[in-house]
Amino acid sequence: MTETKMTKAQMYAQIRTHLTDADEIAFINHEMELLAKKNSARSTKPTKVQIENVSLIEKIYEAMEEGTAYRVSEIQALVPELATAKIQKVSALVTKMRNDVRVSREMVKGVAYFTKI
C-alpha cells in the first residue's frame, strides 16, 4: 500500500476545513502565509560550488580521448585542477557525466572504467 505524502500547505488546507473557531482559522491562515513567504524566498540559482563543478566536468570531458577507457584516478590525473581533489569528488563528477550520458561505464574485474561518448 503506497501513500502519497502531503505537503505542509496541503496539510494546513485540510486542517483549515475542519476548523470552526475564527482564531484557529486565522492561525492556520497565518502559518500558510509564512510558508508561502519562505518558499518564495528560496533561490533557484546554482551555488558557487555547482558552477565550479560544471566547469570541472567540461575540463574532464575535453581532456578525455574517445575510445580510451579511464579509471577515476586516471581521470583525476588528466585535469590539473583535480590534482588536490579527493577521489570521491572526482568520482561524483564522473558519475554526473555518466548520468548526463557523456561517458559510459564498464566494469572489468571489479574496476570501473569510463569511456567518452
Sequence and secondary structure as in RCSB ss.txt:
>XXXX:A:sequence
MTETKMTKAQMYAQIRTHLTDADEIAFINHEMELLAKKNSARSTKPTKVQIENVSLIEKIYEAMEEGTAYRVSEI
QALVPELATAKIQKVSALVTKMRNDVRVSREMVKGVAYFTKI
>XXXX:A:secstr
       HHHHHHHHHHH   HHHHHHHHHHHHHHHHHHHT   S  HHHHHHHHHHHHHHHHS BT EE HHHH
HHH GGGTTS HHHHHHHHHHHHHTTSEEEEEETTEEEEEE 
